Amino acid sequence: MQYNFLIVGAGLSGCVLAERIATQLNKTVLLIDKRDHIGGNCYDKPDAAGILVHQYGPHWFHTNDKDIFSYLSAFTDWHLHEHKVKTSVENMLLPIPINMDTINQLYNMKLQTPEQVQQFYDSVRVKEIVHPQNAEEMIISQVGYDLYNKFYKNYTIKQWDVHPKRLNASITARIPVRTNQDDRYFTDTYQGIPKNGYTEMFRKMINHKNITVALQTDFNTLSANFNQVIYTGPIDSFFQHQFGALPYRSLHFEHKTINQEFYQECQQINYPNDFAYTRIVEWKHATGQQHPQTSITMEYPCKWEQGKEPFYAVQTKESGLLYNKYRKEADKLTSVKFCGRLADFKYYNMDQVIARAFTFFKKELYSPYIRKNSVIFQHFL
């Protein structure tokens, strides 16, 4: 069978783009993935005890974009839930992002107003840093060295195997510092997880006569030629690492079922300074599932190498220069286009992945098609 498009990767980017092409352009898509499931790293399934577990670590959906939330809501109902995280520091479980309660509990203080908290931050932060140049400077310019050492430094080193001084400031800029008692990890208007899981949401998204899915299929082994390819995998892999491998971090997950109703007080506890793992997630806190047992996942960052999944792009000055070499090669191609976290070598939240896919579809696919065919289609954005 001939297809109008080949999409490499059945993760969030690939599934959204397949749905857009199938429904808005009425074109056929072959959607392939080397894994044996759809959904990429968002893939979830019930474990042996029947508890829904995210197989590749926690994915908490959050966005302020009503259009994106409405788009996904066409394929799922939601279990609305605000994500909360505690951090294990000096035998205490403290709120993260750092807020008023974090400061009061850690330092045995009695700050009562946001102004008092800000005065505390001002007394300890490194004021000389006006324009942070790296991940360390981003934090110490806000809260100083002690909080940086207790909450950020070792967590970052475990996560990235790179000192924060070498990482882009954007890595730690994602985590706010608060002066109030808001202990939510995210403050977005829409927060939650698909009621029946991400995998079921993806199934509905790509359940269309124009979409054919081929799992356990490696792009490099395909013998057929495709006029239009959308590649969502690692951009350096597409070019067979001709300039060298881009740096990624991988993860190892240890899933456990425990014979008690709950294991910890919230869905995620971070461990910046103790143990080899960075966090423990307990799924029932987030899913609302009722079950006499509970399942947890311990997350261990590890070196990426062939055979492991690349989870996070290690964004340094050097890796940025290397990515730009691949980007220039990609721009020379007319029949292959790149979109997604790995293809763009960027860290995206889930709503940012969808926004990127929408923009890509409109600019690279929808607008050229409309110009070529002089037909107006109703589209989502």
C-alpha positions in Angstrom: 0.0 0.0 0.0 1.2 3.5 -0.8 1.0 6.1 2.0 1.1 9.9 1.7 3.3 10.2 4.9 5.6 8.1 7.0 5.9 9.3 10.6 8.8 7.8 12.6 7.9 7.5 16.2 4.5 6.8 17.8 5.0 9.0 20.8 3.2 12.2 21.6 4.5 14.2 18.6 4.0 11.4 16.2 0.4 10.6 17.3 -0.7 14.2 17.3 0.7 14.7 13.8 -0.8 11.5 12.5 -4.2 12.6 13.8 -3.9 16.0 12.2 -2.8 14.7 8.8 -5.5 12.0 8.8 -8.4 14.2 9.8 -7.5 17.7 8.5 -5.7 16.8 5.2 -7.5 13.4 4.6 -4.1 11.9 3.8 -2.8 8.4 4.7 -0.2 7.9 7.3 2.1 5.0 8.2 3.0 5.5 11.8 5.9 3.3 12.9 7.8 2.8 16.2 10.6 0.5 17.1 9.0 -0.3 20.4 6.1 -2.8 20.9 3.7 -0.1 22.0 2.3 3.3 21.1 2.6 6.4 23.3 6.4 6.7 23.6 7.6 7.6 27.1 4.0 8.4 28.1 3.1 4.7 27.8 1.2 3.3 30.8 -0.5 0.0 31.6 -1.8 -1.9 34.7 0.9 -3.9 36.5 0.4 -7.4 37.8 -1.6 -6.1 40.7 -3.9 -4.1 38.4 -2.5 -0.7 39.4 -2.0 1.7 36.5 1.7 2.6 36.2 3.6 4.9 33.9 6.2 2.6 32.6 8.8 5.3 31.8 8.4 7.6 34.8 5.7 10.1 35.8 4.0 12.2 33.2 1.8 14.8 34.8 -0.2 16.8 32.3 -0.5 20.6 32.9 -1.2 23.6 30.7 -2.7 27.0 30.6 -3.7 26.6 27.0 -7.4 25.9 26.8 -7.1 24.9 23.1 -4.6 22.1 23.9 -6.6 20.9 26.8 -9.7 20.8 24.7 -7.9 19.0 21.9 -6.8 16.2 24.2 -10.3 16.1 25.9 -11.7 14.9 22.6 -9.8 11.6 23.2 -10.1 11.2 27.0 -11.9 12.1 30.2 -9.7 13.4 33.0 -8.8 12.7 36.5 -8.1 16.3 37.5 -5.2 16.4 40.0 -2.7 19.0 41.2 0.8 17.6 41.3 2.6 18.0 44.7 6.2 17.0 45.5 8.2 16.8 48.7 12.0 16.7 48.9 13.9 14.7 51.5 16.4 17.1 53.1 18.0 16.5 56.5 15.5 13.9 57.5 12.6 16.2 56.7 10.1 16.1 53.8 9.9 19.6 52.6 7.8 21.3 49.8 9.4 21.8 46.4 9.3 24.3 44.7 10.8 26.1 47.7 8.2 28.2 49.4 7.4 29.9 52.7 6.8 26.6 54.5 10.0 25.1 53.1 12.0 28.0 54.7 10.2 27.9 58.0 10.5 24.2 58.4 14.1 24.0 57.3 15.4 26.9 59.3 12.9 26.8 62.2 11.7 30.3 61.2 8.3 31.9 61.5 8.0 34.0 58.3 4.4 35.0 57.8 4.2 37.2 54.7 5.6 37.0 51.1 7.5 40.2 51.8 9.3 38.5 54.7 10.2 35.5 52.6 11.5 37.8 49.8 13.6 39.6 52.4 15.1 36.3 53.4 15.9 35.4 49.8 17.5 38.8 49.3 19.6 38.3 52.4 21.1 35.0 51.1 21.1 35.2 47.3 24.1 36.2 45.2 23.2 39.6 44.1 26.1 40.1 41.8 24.6 37.7 39.3 22.1 39.7 37.3 22.1 37.6 34.1 22.6 33.9 35.0 24.7 32.0 32.6 24.3 28.5 33.8 22.0 26.3 36.0 24.0 27.0 39.2 23.9 30.7 38.7 20.2 30.6 38.1 19.5 29.2 41.5 22.1 31.0 43.7 21.0 34.3 42.2 17.6 33.6 43.6 18.1 31.7 46.9 21.8 31.5 47.6 24.3 28.7 48.2 22.7 26.8 51.1 19.4 26.1 49.5 21.1 25.4 46.2 23.4 22.8 47.9 20.5 21.2 49.8 17.9 21.0 47.1 19.5 21.4 43.6 23.2 20.7 43.3 23.3 17.0 44.0 19.9 16.3 42.4 21.1 18.0 39.2 24.4 16.0 39.2 22.6 12.7 39.7 20.1 13.6 37.0 22.5 14.9 34.4 26.0 13.6 35.4 27.1 17.1 34.7 27.9 19.9 37.2 25.2 22.6 37.1 27.9 25.1 36.1 28.0 23.4 32.7 24.3 23.1 32.1 22.1 25.8 30.5 20.3 28.1 32.9 17.0 26.9 31.4 17.4 23.6 33.2 16.8 25.0 36.7 14.8 28.0 35.5 11.9 25.7 35.0 11.5 25.3 38.8 10.0 28.4 40.4 10.9 29.9 43.8 7.9 31.0 45.7 7.3 33.5 48.5 3.8 32.2 49.5 2.6 28.8 50.8 1.5 27.4 47.4 2.9 23.8 47.5 1.7 22.9 44.0 4.5 21.9 41.7 2.6 23.5 38.8 0.2 26.4 38.9 -1.4 25.8 35.4 -5.1 26.1 35.0 -5.5 22.6 33.7 -3.8 19.7 35.5 -4.4 16.0 35.6 -3.9 12.7 33.9 -6.1 10.9 31.4 -8.8 9.0 33.4 -8.2 5.7 31.6 -4.5 6.3 31.0 -2.3 7.8 28.3 -2.2 4.6 26.2 -6.0 4.6 25.9 -5.9 8.3 24.9 -3.4 7.6 22.2 -5.4 4.6 20.9 -8.4 6.9 20.4 -6.3 9.6 18.9 -4.9 7.4 16.1 -8.0 5.3 15.6 -8.7 6.5 12.0 -9.0 4.8 8.7 -6.2 6.9 7.2 -3.7 5.8 9.9 -1.8 2.5 9.8 0.4 1.6 12.8 3.4 -0.7 12.5 5.2 -1.5 15.8 8.6 -3.1 16.4 9.5 -1.5 13.1 12.9 0.2 12.6 13.0 3.1 10.2 16.5 2.0 9.0 15.2 -1.4 7.9 12.4 -0.1 5.7 12.9 -0.8 2.1 10.1 1.3 0.7 10.7 4.9 -0.4 8.4 7.6 1.0 7.9 11.0 -0.5 7.2 12.7 2.8 8.8 11.6 6.1 8.3 13.2 9.5 11.0 12.1 11.9 10.5 12.4 15.7 13.5 10.4 16.8 17.0 11.6 17.8 18.2 13.9 15.0 21.8 12.6 15.3 20.6 9.0 14.8 18.9 9.9 11.5 22.3 11.2 10.2 24.1 8.1 11.6 26.0 10.3 14.1 28.2 11.7 11.3 29.3 14.6 13.5 29.3 12.5 16.7 26.6 11.5 19.2 24.6 14.1 20.9 24.6 13.7 24.7 21.5 12.3 26.3 20.6 10.9 29.7 18.7 7.7 30.2 16.7 6.3 33.1 16.3 2.9 34.8 13.0 2.2 36.6 12.4 -0.1 39.5 8.7 -0.9 39.8 7.4 -2.4 43.1 4.0 -3.4 44.4 3.7 -3.2 48.2 1.1 -5.0 50.3 -0.3 -1.9 52.0 -2.7 0.8 50.9 -0.2 3.7 50.7 3.6 3.9 50.9 4.3 7.7 51.2 2.4 10.9 51.8 2.3 12.3 48.3 2.7 11.1 44.7 6.4 12.1 44.4 9.3 12.4 46.8 12.6 13.7 45.6 16.0 12.5 47.0 18.6 15.0 46.1 21.3 13.9 48.5 20.7 10.3 49.5 20.4 7.1 47.5 21.2 6.4 43.9 17.6 7.1 42.8 16.3 10.7 42.3 12.7 10.1 43.2 10.0 7.7 44.2 6.6 8.0 42.7 3.4 6.4 44.1 0.8 6.2 41.4 -2.5 5.9 43.3 -2.1 9.4 44.7 -2.3 10.8 41.2 -4.7 8.4 39.5 -7.3 8.2 42.4 -7.4 4.4 41.9 -8.9 2.4 44.8 -6.8 -0.6 45.7 -5.7 -2.4 48.9 -2.2 -2.5 47.6 0.0 0.2 46.2 2.7 0.4 43.5 5.7 2.7 43.5 8.5 3.4 41.0 12.1 4.3 41.9 13.8 6.3 39.2 17.6 6.0 38.6 19.3 8.3 36.1 22.0 6.5 34.1 24.3 7.0 31.2 22.8 6.8 27.8 24.3 4.2 25.4 23.1 2.1 22.5 20.2 -0.1 23.5 18.9 2.4 26.1 16.2 5.0 25.5 17.4 8.6 25.3 15.2 10.5 27.8 16.7 13.9 28.2 18.9 16.0 26.0 21.9 17.2 27.9 21.9 20.9 27.0 25.3 22.5 27.3 27.1 25.0 25.2 29.0 22.2 23.4 25.9 20.1 22.7 24.2 23.2 21.3 26.9 23.7 18.8 26.8 20.0 17.8 23.1 20.1 17.4 23.3 23.1 15.1 25.5 21.0 12.8 22.7 18.4 12.5 20.1 21.1 12.2 21.9 22.6 9.1 22.0 19.2 7.5 18.3 18.7 8.3 17.4 22.0 6.7 18.9 20.8 3.4 16.4 18.0 3.1 13.1 18.5 1.3 11.4 15.2 1.8 12.2 14.7 5.5 11.1 17.0 8.3 11.9 16.9 12.0 9.7 17.5 15.0 9.7 16.5 18.7 11.8 16.5 21.8 14.5 14.3 20.4 14.4 15.7 16.9 14.6 19.2 18.2 17.1 18.3 21.0 15.0 20.2 23.5 13.2 19.6 26.8 9.5 20.1 26.2 6.7 19.7 28.7 3.8 17.7 27.2 1.7 20.7 26.3 4.8 22.2 24.6 5.2 19.0 22.5 1.6 19.4 21.4 2.0 23.1 20.7 5.1 22.4 18.7 3.3 19.7 16.7 0.4 22.1 16.0 2.7 24.8 14.8 4.7 22.3 12.7 1.5 21.0 11.1 0.1 24.4 10.3 3.4 25.8 8.9 5.0 22.8 7.2 1.9 20.7 6.1 -1.4 22.5 6.3 -0.5 25.9 4.8 1.4 24.5 1.8 -1.4 22.0 1.1 -4.0 24.8 1.2 -1.9 26.9 -1.1 -1.4 24.0 -3.5 -5.1 22.9 -3.6 -6.9 26.1 -3.0 -9.3 24.3 -0.6 -10.3 25.6 2.8 -10.4 22.9 5.5 -11.7 23.3 9.0 -8.9 22.8 11.3 -8.3 22.9 15.1 -6.0 25.9 15.3 
